[in-house]
Amino acid sequence: MTTSSLSLSRTGLVAATATLLLIAAGVHLLGERSGGRALAFALGLGAVLGVVLQRSRFCFYCHARDYFEGGDARGLLAIVAALAVGTVGMHVVMTGWLPVPQTGRLPPDAHIGPVSWALVLAGLAFGGGMVVSGSCISAHWYRLGEGSPTAPFALLGAAGGFLLGFNSWNWLFSATIATAPVVWLPYYLGYAGSAVLQLALLGVLSAVLWRRLPTPEAPATTPRSFAAALRGLLQGRWAYGWGGIAVGAIAVIVVLRLRPLGVTAALGSAARDLGNAQGLLPQRLDGLDGFGGCVTAVVESLWQTPNALLIGGIVAGALAAALASGQFKPAWPKPGQIARGLGGGVLLGWGAMTGLGCTVGNLLSGTMAGALSGWVFGASVLFAVWAGLRVRRLNRGR
């Protein structure tokens, strides 16, 4: 390692340490406030999630792209691992919320939505937005901490997509959402049957994906010192599987103190507040506030909500991890990056609003809870990514 790179590494570690200390101070100050423990928990756990996402490069679009274009299934297997861990944990937690699944009742705040062609359309739009912008919303949050030039515009575009979603909501609600079935597997199979069915399906997916694993690399040598092991942890990419397991475990931990994991509620609420203030939204959004999931309710103090603090923690944790690993590389955005961010973001926002969640809130939290809507949304997203990548490849070949 050269003197300049060593100096840069030390500078990054110092900056990362300072960032973590600021996060810790924020957690402490919030915890000292009356009613601030939930906010402190959200900020702290969000920071942990940001570190995990950044170091393991956990990104739904990137994992799907690696499989469809490169035949590398490790990323999709990481998502399967997250779903498996979360399925077991969530089904255990839900037995405390609702000991006996009953028709007409759902676990509080669970991401269990209506299944209709509107949900499929939302998934297709969200998947298309991932292809255009280069990430899902959760990845744009942690890449914001890396200094991505595209992420700010993708998130801005997503807010615009939410505004469009609010304006199309009433028509979609009347056309299909209002009468669409809400299918929660424990209704029909009980908690044990639901968990076994989902784990069996995830096992089949794992068996299929396992055939597309790359040739194993030579095993890494054991670090000769603690400093070398710590350097590898800070600078090297974490294993796909461990990243997926960690994400699944965090999703379960979140529901013990907060709402089920989601990363769009604060963004959607901000867009809704802005739309109402500017007269851009209908006076009434039929039935919207009666659904669980990533609720985009109007709140008095938006930036002092658990979801907003969770998002802030993700960005701050990712920033600390990027600084420590030397991956904090802010750049001035190019016109193409701005256009892709805004255009893809609009699709992401519309899909997340219409589907009542994104790949984290809908696909992860919904599927973990035994919601058919999570499976349908996830399948629609994957199909859109496959189709989008295929169209892009054909255009390049012309």
N, C-alpha and C positions, 0 to 999 in steps of 0.2 A: 504494500500500500504506500503510495507516495505521500509526501508531507502535506501537499495541498488537499488530497482526498481525506487524509487523517484529520486535518483541521476542519474540513467540511463535515465529517462524521461527528466530531466532537461538538461542533456548533449545532448540528441537528439534534443531538442528544440533549444538549442544554436547553434548546428551544422546546423539545418534547417534554422534558421534565417540568419546565415552567408552565406549559399548557396543562399538564396533569395536575400541577399544584393549584392552578386557577380553577380547574374543574372541581377539585377537592374542596377548595374554599367556597365555591358556589354551592356545593352540596351541603356543606356545614351551615352556611348562612340561611339557606332555604329551610333546612331542618330545624333551625332555631325559631323560625316564624310560626305563628299560630296557624295550624292547618297546613303547614308547609312540608310535612314529611312525605306526602305522596309526590310532591314536586321534586324534592330532593332525591327520592328513590328513582323517579323518572330520569332525572339528569344523570345520576350515577350509572344506572343500568344502560341508558342510552350511550354513554361514553364507552362502556364495555362492549356493547354491540357494535359501535363504530370501529373500535380496534379490531374486533373479530372480522367484520365485513372487509375492512381495508387489508388486513394481513392475509386473509384467505382468498381475497378477490371474489367474494361471494356475490355473483351477479347473474340473475336469471337469464338475461339476454346473452351474456358472454358464454355461459354454460351451454345454452341451447345452440348457439352459433358454433362453438367448438365441436359439438356433436354432429350437426348437420353439414358443416363444411370440412371439418378435419377428422371426423370419425372418432373423436376423443370423448368418451362417455364419463370421464371422471367428474365433471361438473354436475351433470344430471344425476349421477349417483349421490353426490353431496346433497342435492335437493331432496332426493328420496330418503337419505339418512335423516335430514331435518324433519321431514314429514313423519317418519317412523318414530323418532324420539318424541316429537310433539303429539302424535296420536296417542301414544301410551300415557304421556303426562296429562294431556287435556282430558282424556276420558276419565282418569282418576280424579282430577279436579272437579269435573262436572258432576260426579256422583255426590259431591258435597253441596253443589248449587241446587241440583234437582235430583234427589235420590232415586225417584221413580219417573222415568220419561213418560210424559202424558201428552196426549193430543191437545193442541191449542196452547201449549206452554213451551217456551224455549229458555235455555240458560241465559241469564242476564248479560246483555251487551255482546253476545256471541255473534260471530260473523257467519250467520246462517241466512241466506237470502233466497228470494224467489227464483225459480228456474224457468226461463222463457227464452224466446228468440232474441229479446233485448239483451239478455246476459251474454249470449253467444256473440252478438254484435259488439258488445262492450269489450269482450275478450279479443276479438279480431282487431278492433281499433287499438287496444292497448298493445297488442303484439306488434302491429304495424308501427306504432309510435316508438317501440323499442328498436326496431330495425332502423328507422329514420334517425333517431336521436343517438343511438348507440348504447343505450342503457335503459333499465327500468327506473322507476322513481327512487327506490331505495338506494340503488347504485349511484344515481345522480346526487343524492344527499351525501354519501361518503366521498364521492369524487369532488364535491364542492370543497371538502376538507383537504383534498390533494391539490387544489388550485386549477381544476379542469376549466378550460375556457368555454366549453359547451354546456356544462351543468347549470350555470345560472340562467341561461336562456331557455334551457329545457324546462326548468322549474317555473320560470315566468310563463312559458307557453302552456305548461300544465295548468296554471291558474286560469289562463284564458280558456283552456279546454273545460275546466269546471264551470265557467260562466256559460259556455255553450251547452254543457250538459244540463245545467239548471233550466235553461230555456227550452230544452227538448224534453224535459222530464215529464211534464203534465201530459203531453201527447202519448209518450211511451207508457206512462202509468195507466192511462185510460185504455190504450190499445192492447196491452198484454200483461204488464207487471201487476196490476190490481187483482187479476184473477189467476195469476201463475201460482203453481204449487210451491210450497216451502218444504223441501224434503230434508228431514233430519234423520239420519240412519238409526240412531238409538230409539226413535219412535217404534220402529218395526223390528229391530233385532236386539234391543237392549244394549247396554254399554259394552258388555263383553262381546256380544255378537258383532256390533259395529266395529270395535277395535280389531277383532280377529279378521273380519272381512277386509278392512283397510290394510292391515299388515300383510294379508295374503296377496292383495293386489299390488302392494308395494314390493313384495317379494318377487312376484312375476315380472314386474318392471325391472327390478334389479337383475334378474336372470337374463333378460333380454339385453339390457345395457352392458352387462358384464362381458358380452362377446365383443364389445367395441372398445376395450381398454387398450391403451398403447403398450408397446413392449416395455416390460419393467426395466427401469434404470438400475445401474449398479448401486448397491446399498451404500448409503452415506457412511463415512467413517465417524466413529464416536468422537465428539469434541474432547480435546486433551485437557481443557481447563473450563472452569465455570464461566470465565469471561468469553471464551470461544462459543460456549453453548448459548450464552445470553446474546451474543452478537448474531448468531444464527437465528435466534428467535425474533430479534428486532429487524433484521435485514432480509432474511429469507422468506419466501412465500410459505405459509402454513399449508399442511396437507389438506387436500380437498375434503376428505372424509371428516377430519377433525373440525373443519370449518362448519360443515353441515350439522354435525352433532351439537356443536356449540350454539348455532343459531336455533336449533330445535329446543335445546335446553333453556335458552334465554326466553323463547316464546312462551314456555310453560311458566317460568319464574315471573314474567310480566303479569300474567293473569292472577297471580296470588295477591298482588297489591293494586294493580291497575286494571284497565280494560284489556281485552285481547290485543295482541301486537298488531299495530298498523302504523303506516307512515304518511297518510294523506289527510287525516282528519283536520289537522291544524291548517294545512294549505287550503283545503276545501272551505273551511270556515272563514279564512281570510278572504278568499274569493267571493264567498257569499256576502260577507260584510260589505266589501267594496261594491259588489253588484247592487245590493240594497241601497247603499248610500248614493249611488249614481243613478238609480232608477233603471237599472239594466235587467232586472229580474222580474218575473211574475209576482204579483202580490201574494200568491198562495202557491206552495209546492205540495201538491196533493200526496198525502200519505208518506212523504219522505222521512219526516222525523219519527215515524213509528217503527222504522227498521233499525236493527242493530248494525254492527259492522263499523266501518269508518264514517261515523256520523258527522255531518257537516253542519252542526247546529250553530246558531248565532249565540255567541257568548259575550259577556261584558268585558272580560279581560283575557283576550285571546292568547297573548304571549305568556300568561301565567296559568296555562292548562298543562296537565301531565303530558299530553301528546306533543305540545310545542316544546316542552323541556326535553322530552325523549328525542325529538328531532335535533334540538340544539346539542344534546349529548352525543348523538351519532356524528354530527359534523365535527365537534370538538375532539372526540375520541379518534376519528379518522385523521384529523389534522396532527394530533400527537403521534400516531403511528406512522404517518407519512413523513413527518419531520425526522423521526428516529431512524427510518429506513432509507432516507435520502430520496423519497418519492414525492416530496412536496415540490412541484414544478409548475408554478403559475405561469401562464402565457397569455399574451394579448390575443383575443379571439379574432379569427379570420372570418370573412363574410360567409363562407360556406359553413363554418361551425355555428355561426349565429342562425343561419337559415335552417340548418338541420335541427338545432336545438329548439327553436321556436316551433317549427312545423311538427317535429316529432312530439314535442311537449304538449301541443294542442290535442293530438290523438291520445296521448297518455292520460291527460286530464279528463277528456270526455269519457274515455273508457273506464277510468277509475270512479268517476262520479256516477255513471250509468250502472256500472257493475257493483256499486257500493263497496269498493275496495280495489286495491291493486294486487300485484303478485305476492305481497306480504300479507295484507289484510284479508284478501279474498282467497288466494291460492293456498298460502301457508296456514293462517289462522282458521280459515273456513274449513279446509280439508281436515286439519287436526281435530276440529270439533265434530267431524262426521257429517258435514254439510255437502249435499250433492252439488250445490252451487259452486263450491270450491273446485271440485273435479271438472265441472263443465267449463268454468272460467279458465282453468289451467290448460285444458285440452284446446280451447279456442285460441289462447295465447300462443301455444306451441305451434299450432297449425299456421297461424299468421306469421310467425317468425320463419317457419320453413318456407312458406310461400314467398314472403318478402325477400329472403336470401336468394331464392331461386330466380325471382324476377330481376334482382340486382345482378346476379351472375349472368343471366341472359343478355342484359343490357350491356354489360362489359364486353361480351363476346361479339357484339355487332361491329 
